Amino acid sequence: MHNLRQFLALLRREGELVTVDAPVSSDLEIAEIHRRVLAAAGPALLFTHVEGADFPCVTNLFGTARRVDLAFGPRPEQFIQQLVQLAQDLPSLSPGKLWPHKNLIPAALKVGLKTVGKGPIGECVQSPPDLTRLPLLKTWPEDGGHFITLPLVYTQHPDTGHHNLGMYRIQRHDSQTLGVHWQIQKGGGFHYHVAEQRGEDLPLVIFVGGPPALILAAIAPLPEDLPELILASLLQGERLRRVPTPTLPLIAEAEFAIEGVVPPHVRKPEGPFGDHYGYYSLQHDYPVLQAKRLYHRKDAIFPATVVGKPPQEDMFLGTYIQQLMTPLSKLVMPAIKAMWSYGETGYHSLAAIVVEERYPREAMKFAFRILGEDGGQLNLTKFLVVIDRPLDLGDFRQVLAYALARARLETDLFVIANLAMDTLDYTGPAVNQGSKGILLGVGDPVGELPGEFSGDLPGGACAAAVYCPGALTVQGPAYAEDPGYAQHLAEDRAVAAWPLIFLVDDASAAAKNVTFLWSTFTRFEPAADTYAAAVQLRRHHPCYTPPIVLDCRMKPGYPDELITDEETAQKVSRRWAGSTFPKAASKARKTALATPDFPCWINP
C-alpha cells in the first residue's frame, strides 16, 4: 500500500468507502457527520465538495478494526515477531535456528529509503502558497480555528541530520502561517530547541496523505533516535521513495507537502482545540511555521480525522500500534512481560504492566523503568498499575481487582509529586506539571475483597456502584459545593471495607468500562486528589490507611468537556434527515439522501 489512492481503491472495493457529493462545510459540519458515522461503525467518507476549498477531504479512514487491518495487513506484525525471535536466538545461533528466519533477508533488503528524481508530490507547486484553499477542519465549537488533524511533520536535527516524523496538530493562522503544537517529549520539538538556541530557523515540511504506513509510523512510540521513515518502510514492505529538494526531501507519494521554516523565538497563540482526552486543550503560545511552498499531486485528496471523547478513530490505530510494538517492547525491556496504555483515558493517564518479580520489591524497579523510559512517551504515564500475572490488560476491571487483592496500600501505593506531565492533561497545578501514581499488586492475595455494596450510603453521597471487587464508585456533591468531601468520604465508616473508592460526578459511569476510565483517570492528579482514612510518614514514605479515595470530580480550572453545539447538531440532523450511511463492508451500492433543500447522493 504505497499511497492513499491504493488504499481508497481497496476501501471502495470492500464496501468501506462512500462518496458524499453534496456541498458540506469544513466548519463543524464534516466533523459532526464523521462522529455520527463513526459511532455507527460506518464507512470512510470522501467529501468531494468542501465549501471554500479546492480539494476533496476524506475522513474516517481507520474508523474500524477491519479498515486498520486492510491498511496494514498481517505482514508488519509477523515481520516484527520474527525479527524479535531472531534477536533472541542470536546468542545461540546455529544453522538449524537460522533456517526459519531465511525469509527475513529479502524482506530486510526492501526496508529503507530510496531517492528518485521525481514523484507525484511534485506535480503541482504553489509559491507563495494559499493555505486557505485547503479543507482544514474546525471540529468542535470552541476550537480556535481550522486545523490539520493528520499532519506528518518532518524535521531533521540541526547537528546530526537524523530525521523525525511526528504528528502534532497544526492550526492555520492565515494563508501562509501555521501554528505548530510541539508539546513536551516530542522529537520535532527537540530539533527546534537546538535550532532556537542558536538563533536559527528550523526547516520543516508538513506532509498530508501518502502511504498509510506514514501515519502509523508518525504516532508510534519510538525511541528518539529510531527513524520513523524506516518503520514506515517496514510497514509497507518496500523502500520509501523520496524526492530531493534544496531544503528537505519530499515523500514522493504524499498528497500534499507544506514546506517552510520555523523561526526562533517567534510564538503565536494556538488553540483552543478539542483533543483526544475528550476536553479542550486551551490556548497557549506555540512556534509558527512560515510556509514558503505548497506541493501537491494532481487531483489531491486531503485526509483528516476528528478526535474527542473516546472512543474515536484514533483508538483503532492506538490498539493496532500497541499490539504491533509489544514484541519490540519485550526485546528492549525483557523483564516486562506485557504492557498496555488505555486509550479510554487519553493513553498517558493510565497504563498497566505485567512483570515477573524475582525478589521482594523488584516490581518497583520495573515501574521506574517505564516512567524513566528515554524515548517514546511511556515516561508521561500518570498512573501505573503493576501486576505479575499475564491477564488481559485491556480488561481494567480484572487488572485492578487483581492488584487490589495483593496490594498492601500502606506500602504498595506510591504518589510522586513535582514531576512533568502531559501537556494536554490539565489536572496538575500548571501546564506540563503534575505527579504520578504507582500501584503494586504482586505476590499472593492479602485478603478478601468486597464485591457488593449494601447498607447506608456514606454521608453526603447520592449514589454508589461497584466497579470491580475492591473498588467502589461514589457520587457525591459537586466539587464546587464541597471541595473537602473526599477526605470526609475516606473517613466514613459506611465505606470502610473498600480499599479503593472513586469519587465521581456520576456513579452510573461504572457500568461501562470506557465511560468509567474516561470520567475518572482524566479528572484526577495523584498528588492533589489522593485521600486516605489516615496518612503517616514512615521512612519518608506516606503510608495510606485505606480506604483510599481518588477525587475524580470535575474541578475549577479543568477545560470543558467536548460537546457538539446545538446549532450544528440540528443542521446535520435536518440536512441529512432520512439518509443512510451504509455500515462498513455492507456492499451497499447507492443510498439516496432526502434533505429539505436539495437531493444528493452517496455513491459507494
C-alpha positions as CSV (number, residue, x, y, z in Angstrom):
1,M,0.0,0.0,0.0
2,H,2.3,2.7,-1.2
3,N,-0.1,5.7,-1.4
4,L,-3.5,6.9,-0.4
5,R,-5.0,6.2,-3.8
6,Q,-4.4,2.5,-3.5
7,F,-5.9,2.5,0.0
8,L,-9.0,4.3,-1.2
9,A,-9.4,1.9,-4.1
10,L,-9.2,-1.0,-1.8
11,L,-11.8,0.5,0.6
12,R,-14.1,1.1,-2.3
13,R,-13.9,-2.5,-3.5
14,E,-14.5,-3.7,0.0
15,G,-17.6,-1.5,0.5
16,E,-15.7,0.5,3.1
17,L,-15.9,3.9,1.4
18,V,-18.7,6.2,0.4
19,T,-18.6,9.4,-1.6
20,V,-20.5,12.4,-0.4
21,D,-21.1,14.8,-3.4
22,A,-23.3,17.3,-1.6
23,P,-21.7,20.6,-0.5
24,V,-20.6,20.4,3.1
25,S,-18.9,22.9,5.4
26,S,-15.5,22.3,7.0
27,D,-16.7,24.5,9.9
28,L,-18.1,21.8,12.3
29,E,-20.4,20.0,9.8
30,I,-18.0,17.5,8.4
31,A,-16.8,16.7,11.9
32,E,-20.3,16.1,13.2
33,I,-21.1,13.8,10.2
34,H,-17.9,12.0,10.8
35,R,-18.7,11.4,14.5
36,R,-22.1,10.0,13.8
37,V,-20.9,7.7,11.1
38,L,-18.0,6.5,13.3
39,A,-20.3,5.8,16.2
40,A,-22.4,3.6,13.9
41,A,-19.3,1.7,12.7
42,G,-19.9,3.3,9.3
43,P,-17.5,3.6,6.3
44,A,-14.8,6.1,5.4
45,L,-16.2,9.3,3.9
46,L,-14.9,11.1,0.8
47,F,-16.4,14.6,0.7
48,T,-15.9,15.9,-2.8
49,H,-17.4,19.4,-2.4
50,V,-16.0,21.1,0.7
51,E,-17.2,24.7,0.7
52,G,-14.5,27.2,0.2
53,A,-11.8,24.6,-0.6
54,D,-10.1,23.5,-3.8
55,F,-9.7,19.9,-2.8
56,P,-11.8,17.0,-1.5
57,C,-11.5,15.7,2.0
58,V,-11.6,12.1,3.2
59,T,-12.2,11.1,6.9
60,N,-12.8,8.0,9.0
61,L,-10.1,6.1,7.1
62,F,-9.2,4.0,10.2
63,G,-12.6,4.1,12.0
64,T,-12.9,0.3,12.4
65,A,-10.5,-2.5,13.2
66,R,-11.2,-4.0,9.8
67,R,-10.1,-0.9,7.9
68,V,-6.9,-0.8,10.0
69,D,-6.3,-4.4,9.0
70,L,-6.9,-3.6,5.4
71,A,-4.4,-0.7,5.6
72,F,-1.6,-2.8,7.0
73,G,-2.4,-6.5,6.9
74,P,-0.7,-9.2,8.9
75,R,2.8,-8.7,7.4
76,P,4.1,-6.0,9.7
77,E,3.2,-7.9,12.9
78,Q,4.6,-11.2,11.5
79,F,7.8,-9.5,10.4
80,I,8.4,-7.8,13.8
81,Q,7.7,-11.0,15.7
82,Q,10.1,-12.9,13.5
83,L,12.7,-10.2,13.9
84,V,12.4,-10.3,17.6
85,Q,12.7,-14.0,17.6
86,L,15.9,-13.8,15.6
87,A,17.3,-11.3,18.1
88,Q,16.5,-13.7,20.9
89,D,18.1,-16.6,19.0
90,L,21.3,-14.8,18.2
91,P,23.3,-15.8,21.4
92,S,22.9,-19.5,20.5
93,L,22.6,-19.2,16.7
94,S,23.1,-22.3,14.6
95,P,22.2,-23.2,11.1
96,G,19.1,-25.0,12.4
97,K,17.9,-21.9,14.2
98,L,18.8,-19.6,11.3
99,W,16.8,-21.5,8.7
100,P,13.3,-20.5,9.9
101,H,14.4,-16.8,9.5
102,K,15.6,-17.1,5.9
103,N,12.7,-15.1,4.5
104,L,13.9,-12.1,6.7
105,I,16.8,-11.4,4.3
106,P,14.8,-10.5,1.2
107,A,12.2,-8.6,3.4
108,A,15.0,-6.7,5.2
109,L,16.5,-5.7,1.8
110,K,13.3,-3.9,1.0
111,V,13.4,-1.8,4.1
112,G,14.9,1.7,3.7
113,L,14.7,4.9,1.8
114,K,15.1,5.4,-2.0
115,T,15.9,8.7,-3.7
116,V,14.0,9.2,-7.0
117,G,14.2,12.1,-9.5
118,K,10.6,13.0,-9.3
119,G,7.3,11.8,-7.9
120,P,3.6,12.7,-7.8
121,I,4.1,15.1,-5.0
122,G,5.9,17.5,-7.4
123,E,3.1,17.6,-10.0
124,C,1.8,21.0,-8.7
125,V,3.6,23.7,-6.8
126,Q,2.3,27.0,-5.2
127,S,4.9,29.6,-4.2
128,P,3.8,31.5,-2.3
129,P,1.0,29.1,-1.1
130,D,-2.6,29.9,-0.3
131,L,-3.3,27.6,2.6
132,T,-6.9,29.0,3.0
133,R,-7.9,26.8,0.0
134,L,-7.1,23.6,1.8
135,P,-10.0,21.8,3.5
136,L,-8.8,22.1,7.1
137,L,-11.5,21.2,9.6
138,K,-12.9,23.0,12.6
139,T,-14.1,20.1,14.7
140,W,-15.5,21.5,17.9
141,P,-17.4,24.7,18.6
142,E,-14.8,26.4,20.9
143,D,-11.8,25.5,18.6
144,G,-9.6,28.5,17.9
145,G,-9.7,27.9,14.2
146,H,-9.2,25.3,11.5
147,F,-6.6,22.5,11.9
148,I,-4.7,19.9,10.0
149,T,-5.6,16.8,12.1
150,L,-3.5,14.2,10.3
151,P,-0.3,16.2,9.8
152,L,3.0,14.3,9.2
153,V,5.6,16.8,10.5
154,Y,9.1,16.2,9.2
155,T,12.2,17.8,10.6
156,Q,15.9,17.0,10.8
157,H,18.3,17.5,13.7
158,P,20.5,20.6,13.0
159,D,23.6,18.7,14.1
160,T,23.2,15.1,13.1
161,G,20.7,15.3,10.3
162,H,18.7,12.5,12.0
163,H,15.0,12.9,11.0
164,N,11.8,12.9,13.0
165,L,8.3,12.3,11.7
166,G,5.7,13.2,14.2
167,M,2.0,14.1,14.4
168,Y,1.5,17.4,16.1
169,R,-1.7,19.3,15.4
170,I,-1.3,22.3,13.1
171,Q,-3.5,25.4,13.2
172,R,-4.0,27.6,10.3
173,H,-3.3,31.2,11.3
174,D,-3.6,32.7,7.8
175,S,-2.8,31.9,4.1
176,Q,0.9,31.4,4.8
177,T,1.3,30.9,8.5
178,L,0.6,27.8,10.7
179,G,0.9,27.1,14.4
180,V,3.0,24.0,15.3
181,H,1.8,22.4,18.6
182,W,5.1,20.9,19.9
183,Q,4.2,19.7,23.3
184,I,6.8,18.2,25.7
185,Q,8.6,14.9,24.8
186,K,8.2,15.4,21.0
187,G,11.1,14.8,18.7
188,G,10.4,17.7,16.4
189,G,10.3,20.0,19.4
190,F,13.8,18.8,20.4
191,H,15.1,19.7,17.0
192,Y,13.5,23.1,17.2
193,H,15.0,23.7,20.7
194,V,18.5,23.1,19.2
195,A,17.9,25.4,16.3
196,E,16.4,28.1,18.5
197,Q,19.3,28.0,20.9
198,R,21.5,29.0,18.0
199,G,19.1,31.7,16.7
200,E,18.5,29.6,13.5
201,D,15.4,28.8,11.5
202,L,14.4,25.2,11.5
203,P,13.4,23.9,8.1
204,L,10.2,21.9,8.3
205,V,7.8,20.0,5.9
206,I,4.2,19.0,6.7
207,F,3.1,16.0,4.7
208,V,-0.6,15.2,4.4
209,G,-1.7,11.9,2.9
210,G,0.5,9.3,1.4
211,P,1.2,5.7,2.3
212,P,-1.0,4.7,5.3
213,A,2.2,3.4,7.0
214,L,3.4,7.0,7.4
215,I,0.5,7.8,9.8
216,L,1.3,4.8,11.9
217,A,5.0,5.5,12.0
218,A,4.4,9.1,13.0
219,I,2.3,8.2,16.1
220,A,4.3,5.1,17.1
221,P,6.1,5.5,20.5
222,L,9.6,5.1,19.1
223,P,12.8,6.0,20.8
224,E,14.0,9.4,19.8
225,D,16.8,8.2,17.5
226,L,14.9,5.4,15.8
227,P,13.9,6.8,12.4
228,E,10.1,6.8,11.7
229,L,10.6,6.6,8.0
230,I,12.4,3.3,8.4
231,L,9.4,2.0,10.3
232,A,7.1,3.2,7.6
233,S,9.1,1.4,5.0
234,L,9.0,-1.8,7.1
235,L,5.2,-1.5,7.5
236,Q,4.5,-1.1,3.8
237,G,7.0,-3.7,2.7
238,E,9.0,-1.6,0.3
239,R,11.5,1.2,0.2
240,L,10.0,4.6,0.9
241,R,10.6,6.8,-2.2
242,R,11.7,10.4,-1.6
243,V,12.3,13.4,-4.0
244,P,15.3,15.7,-3.2
245,T,14.8,19.4,-2.9
246,P,17.2,22.2,-1.9
247,T,15.8,22.1,1.6
248,L,14.2,18.9,2.8
249,P,13.4,15.7,0.9
250,L,9.7,15.2,-0.1
251,I,7.9,11.9,0.2
252,A,7.1,11.0,-3.4
253,E,3.7,9.6,-2.8
254,A,2.3,12.2,-0.4
255,E,-0.8,14.1,-1.4
256,F,0.4,17.4,0.0
257,A,3.6,18.9,1.3
258,I,3.8,22.3,3.0
259,E,7.4,23.5,3.1
260,G,8.7,26.3,5.2
261,V,10.8,27.3,8.2
262,V,10.1,27.8,11.9
263,P,11.9,30.9,13.0
264,P,13.4,31.1,16.5
265,H,11.8,33.0,19.4
266,V,8.5,33.6,17.5
267,R,5.3,32.5,19.1
268,K,1.6,33.0,18.4
269,P,-1.5,31.9,20.4
270,E,-2.5,28.4,19.3
271,G,-5.8,26.7,20.3
272,P,-8.2,26.0,21.9
273,F,-8.6,22.6,20.3
274,G,-10.9,19.7,21.2
275,D,-8.4,17.0,21.9
276,H,-8.3,13.2,22.3
277,Y,-8.7,13.5,26.1
278,G,-12.3,14.5,25.5
279,Y,-11.8,18.1,26.6
280,Y,-10.5,21.3,25.1
281,S,-6.7,21.9,25.3
282,L,-6.5,25.6,26.0
283,Q,-4.9,28.4,24.1
284,H,-1.1,28.8,24.6
285,D,1.7,30.3,22.6
286,Y,3.5,27.9,20.2
287,P,6.0,28.2,17.4
288,V,5.0,29.3,13.9
289,L,5.7,27.8,10.5
290,Q,6.2,30.3,7.8
291,A,5.1,28.4,4.7
292,K,7.2,29.0,1.5
293,R,5.8,26.4,-0.9
294,L,2.8,24.1,-1.2
295,Y,3.4,20.9,-3.2
296,H,0.5,18.6,-4.2
297,R,-0.5,15.9,-6.5
298,K,-2.9,16.5,-9.4
299,D,-6.4,16.0,-8.0
300,A,-5.0,15.7,-4.5
301,I,-7.2,14.4,-1.7
302,F,-6.9,15.8,1.9
303,P,-7.2,13.2,4.7
304,A,-8.4,14.3,8.1
305,T,-9.6,12.9,11.3
306,V,-11.7,14.0,14.3
307,V,-10.6,13.4,17.9
308,G,-12.7,13.8,21.0
309,K,-14.2,11.9,23.9
310,P,-13.1,8.3,23.5
311,P,-13.7,6.1,21.6
312,Q,-12.8,7.8,18.4
313,E,-10.9,6.9,15.3
314,D,-7.5,7.2,16.9
315,M,-8.3,4.4,19.3
316,F,-8.3,1.8,16.5
317,L,-4.9,3.0,15.4
318,G,-3.7,3.0,19.0
319,T,-4.8,-0.5,19.6
320,Y,-3.0,-1.7,16.5
321,I,0.2,0.1,17.4
322,Q,0.3,-1.4,20.9
323,Q,-0.2,-4.9,19.5
324,L,2.4,-4.3,16.9
325,M,5.0,-2.8,19.3
326,T,4.6,-5.3,22.2
327,P,7.2,-7.7,20.9
328,L,9.7,-4.9,20.4
329,S,9.0,-3.6,23.9
330,K,9.7,-7.1,25.3
331,L,13.0,-7.1,23.5
332,V,14.1,-3.8,25.0
333,M,12.6,-4.5,28.4
334,P,12.6,-8.3,28.7
335,A,11.6,-8.3,32.4
336,I,8.3,-6.6,31.4
337,K,6.1,-9.3,30.0
338,A,3.2,-7.2,28.8
339,M,2.1,-3.5,28.9
340,W,-1.0,-1.6,27.9
341,S,-1.9,2.1,27.8
342,Y,-5.6,2.8,28.0
343,G,-6.9,4.9,25.1
344,E,-10.1,5.5,27.0
345,T,-8.1,7.8,29.3
346,G,-6.1,9.5,26.5
347,Y,-3.3,6.9,26.8
348,H,-1.0,8.8,29.1
349,S,-3.4,8.9,32.1
350,L,-3.3,5.2,32.8
351,A,-1.1,2.2,32.0
352,A,-0.7,-1.4,33.3
353,I,2.3,-3.7,33.1
354,V,2.9,-7.4,33.8
355,V,6.2,-8.3,35.4
356,E,8.0,-11.3,37.0
357,E,9.2,-10.4,40.4
358,R,12.2,-12.5,41.4
359,Y,12.8,-10.9,44.8
360,P,10.8,-8.6,47.1
361,R,10.1,-5.1,45.7
362,E,11.7,-5.8,42.4
363,A,8.4,-4.8,40.8
364,M,9.1,-1.2,41.7
365,K,12.3,-1.3,39.6
366,F,10.2,-2.1,36.5
367,A,7.8,0.7,37.3
368,F,10.8,3.1,37.3
369,R,11.9,1.5,34.0
370,I,8.6,2.5,32.4
371,L,8.4,6.0,34.0
372,G,12.1,6.7,33.1
373,E,11.9,5.4,29.5
374,D,14.1,7.7,27.4
375,G,12.3,7.8,24.1
376,G,8.7,7.3,23.2
377,Q,6.2,8.7,25.7
378,L,5.8,6.0,28.3
379,N,7.5,8.4,30.7
380,L,4.4,10.6,30.6
381,T,2.2,7.9,32.2
382,K,0.3,9.4,35.1
383,F,-0.9,6.3,36.9
384,L,0.7,2.9,36.5
385,V,-0.6,-0.4,37.8
386,V,1.9,-3.3,38.2
387,I,0.8,-6.9,38.4
388,D,2.6,-10.3,38.0
389,R,0.1,-12.4,36.1
390,P,-0.5,-12.4,32.4
391,L,-4.1,-11.2,32.4
392,D,-5.8,-9.4,29.5
393,L,-4.6,-5.9,30.3
394,G,-7.3,-4.4,28.1
395,D,-9.8,-5.5,30.8
396,F,-9.0,-3.0,33.5
397,R,-11.7,-4.3,35.9
398,Q,-9.9,-7.6,36.0
399,V,-6.5,-5.9,36.3
400,L,-7.5,-3.6,39.1
401,A,-9.2,-6.3,41.1
402,Y,-6.1,-8.5,40.8
403,A,-3.9,-5.7,42.0
404,L,-6.1,-4.7,44.9
405,A,-6.3,-8.3,46.2
406,R,-2.5,-8.2,46.5
407,A,-1.7,-4.7,47.4
408,R,-0.9,-3.5,51.0
409,L,-1.8,0.1,50.3
410,E,0.3,1.3,53.2
411,T,3.4,0.2,51.3
412,D,2.3,-0.5,47.8
413,L,0.7,2.8,46.7
414,F,3.2,5.5,45.7
415,V,2.5,9.1,44.9
416,I,5.4,11.1,43.4
417,A,4.8,14.8,43.2
418,N,6.5,17.7,41.4
419,L,7.1,15.9,38.0
420,A,6.4,16.7,34.4
421,M,3.1,15.7,33.0
422,D,1.5,15.5,29.5
423,T,0.8,18.9,28.1
424,L,-2.8,18.0,27.3
425,D,-3.6,17.0,30.9
426,Y,-4.8,20.0,32.8
427,T,-5.3,18.2,36.2
428,G,-1.9,19.4,37.5
429,P,-1.1,22.8,39.1
430,A,0.3,24.2,35.8
431,V,0.8,23.2,32.2
432,N,3.3,20.3,31.9
433,Q,3.4,20.0,35.7
434,G,1.9,17.2,37.8
435,S,2.6,13.9,39.6
436,K,2.5,10.2,39.2
437,G,0.9,7.3,41.0
438,I,2.1,3.7,41.1
439,L,0.1,0.8,42.5
440,L,1.9,-2.5,43.0
441,G,-0.3,-5.6,43.1
442,V,2.1,-8.6,43.0
443,G,2.5,-11.8,45.0
444,D,-0.1,-13.7,46.9
445,P,-3.5,-12.3,47.9
446,V,-3.5,-10.5,51.2
447,G,-7.2,-10.6,51.9
448,E,-10.8,-10.9,50.6
449,L,-12.2,-8.0,48.6
450,P,-15.8,-6.8,49.0
451,G,-17.8,-7.4,45.8
452,E,-21.2,-5.9,46.7
453,F,-22.2,-2.6,48.4
454,S,-25.1,-2.8,50.9
455,G,-26.2,-0.7,53.8
456,D,-26.5,3.1,54.0
457,L,-24.8,5.4,51.6
458,P,-21.9,7.5,53.1
459,G,-23.0,10.9,54.3
460,G,-23.5,13.4,51.5
461,A,-23.5,10.8,48.8
462,C,-26.4,10.3,46.5
463,A,-25.4,7.0,44.7
464,A,-22.8,4.3,44.8
465,A,-21.9,1.5,42.4
466,V,-19.3,-1.3,42.4
467,Y,-16.7,-1.0,39.6
468,C,-14.9,-4.2,40.4
469,P,-14.1,-6.3,43.6
470,G,-12.4,-3.9,46.0
471,A,-13.3,-0.7,44.1
472,L,-16.4,1.4,44.6
473,T,-17.6,4.5,42.8
474,V,-19.4,7.1,44.9
475,Q,-21.3,10.0,43.6
476,G,-21.0,12.9,46.0
477,P,-21.6,16.6,45.9
478,A,-20.0,18.7,43.1
479,Y,-16.5,19.8,43.9
480,A,-17.6,23.5,43.9
481,E,-20.2,22.7,46.6
482,D,-17.9,20.7,48.9
483,P,-14.2,20.7,47.9
484,G,-13.3,18.8,51.1
485,Y,-15.8,16.0,50.7
486,A,-13.1,13.4,49.5
487,Q,-11.5,13.4,53.0
488,H,-14.8,13.1,54.7
489,L,-15.7,10.1,52.5
490,A,-12.4,8.4,53.3
491,E,-13.2,8.6,57.0
492,D,-16.8,7.5,56.6
493,R,-17.5,4.1,58.2
494,A,-20.1,3.2,55.6
495,V,-17.2,2.5,53.1
496,A,-14.5,1.3,55.5
497,A,-14.4,-2.1,53.9
498,W,-13.5,-0.9,50.5
499,P,-9.8,-0.5,49.7
500,L,-10.3,2.0,46.8
501,I,-13.1,4.5,46.2
502,F,-13.5,6.7,43.1
503,L,-15.4,9.9,44.0
504,V,-17.2,10.8,40.8
505,D,-19.8,13.2,39.5
506,D,-21.9,10.3,38.1
507,A,-21.8,6.8,39.6
508,S,-23.6,5.3,36.6
509,A,-20.3,5.7,34.8
510,A,-19.1,2.5,36.5
511,A,-21.5,0.4,34.3
512,K,-19.4,0.9,31.1
513,N,-15.7,0.5,31.2
514,V,-14.9,3.1,28.6
515,T,-17.1,5.7,30.4
516,F,-15.6,4.8,33.8
517,L,-12.0,5.1,32.6
518,W,-12.6,8.4,30.8
519,S,-14.5,10.0,33.7
520,T,-12.0,9.0,36.4
521,F,-8.4,9.0,35.3
522,T,-8.7,12.1,33.1
523,R,-10.1,14.0,36.1
524,F,-7.6,13.4,38.9
525,E,-4.0,14.2,39.7
526,P,-2.3,11.8,42.1
527,A,-0.6,14.3,44.3
528,A,-3.7,16.6,44.6
529,D,-6.6,14.2,44.6
530,T,-5.5,11.1,46.6
531,Y,-7.0,10.9,50.1
532,A,-7.0,8.2,52.8
533,A,-8.6,7.4,56.1
534,A,-5.2,8.2,57.6
535,V,-1.7,9.1,56.4
536,Q,1.5,8.5,58.3
537,L,5.0,9.3,57.2
538,R,7.3,6.4,57.8
539,R,10.9,6.3,56.4
540,H,9.9,9.3,54.3
541,H,7.1,7.3,52.7
542,P,3.4,8.3,53.1
543,C,1.6,5.2,54.4
544,Y,-2.0,5.4,53.3
545,T,-4.5,3.7,55.5
546,P,-7.5,2.5,53.4
547,P,-9.9,3.3,52.1
548,I,-8.1,5.3,49.5
549,V,-10.3,7.9,47.8
550,L,-9.4,9.3,44.4
551,D,-11.2,12.5,43.8
552,C,-12.3,12.3,40.2
553,R,-14.8,15.1,40.2
554,M,-14.6,18.0,37.7
555,K,-12.8,20.9,39.3
556,P,-12.4,24.6,38.7
557,G,-9.8,25.2,36.0
558,Y,-10.4,22.0,34.2
559,P,-11.2,22.6,30.5
560,D,-14.7,21.9,29.3
561,E,-15.9,18.5,28.1
562,L,-16.3,18.3,24.3
563,I,-20.0,18.6,23.3
564,T,-21.5,19.3,19.9
565,D,-23.2,22.7,19.8
566,E,-27.0,22.5,19.3
567,E,-26.9,24.5,16.0
568,T,-24.5,22.1,14.3
569,A,-26.4,19.1,15.7
570,Q,-29.7,20.4,14.3
571,K,-28.1,21.4,11.0
572,V,-26.7,17.9,10.4
573,S,-30.0,16.2,11.5
574,R,-32.0,18.5,9.3
575,R,-29.8,18.3,6.2
576,W,-29.2,14.6,6.4
577,A,-32.6,13.5,7.7
578,G,-33.5,10.1,6.3
579,S,-30.1,9.5,4.9
580,T,-28.4,6.1,5.4
581,F,-24.7,5.9,5.6
582,P,-24.1,2.2,4.9
583,K,-22.5,0.1,7.6
584,A,-18.9,-0.6,6.8
585,A,-18.4,-3.5,4.5
586,S,-22.1,-3.7,3.7
587,K,-21.5,-3.7,0.0
588,A,-24.4,-1.2,-0.4
589,R,-24.4,0.4,-3.8
590,K,-26.4,3.6,-3.7
591,T,-28.4,5.4,-1.0
592,A,-30.5,8.5,-1.6
593,L,-30.3,11.4,0.8
594,A,-33.6,13.0,1.5
595,T,-32.9,16.6,2.5
596,P,-35.3,19.6,2.6
597,D,-33.1,21.7,0.5
598,F,-31.8,19.5,-2.4
599,P,-31.4,15.9,-3.4
600,C,-27.9,14.4,-3.3
601,W,-26.3,11.0,-3.4
602,I,-23.8,9.0,-1.5
603,N,-22.1,6.7,-4.0
604,P,-20.3,3.7,-2.6
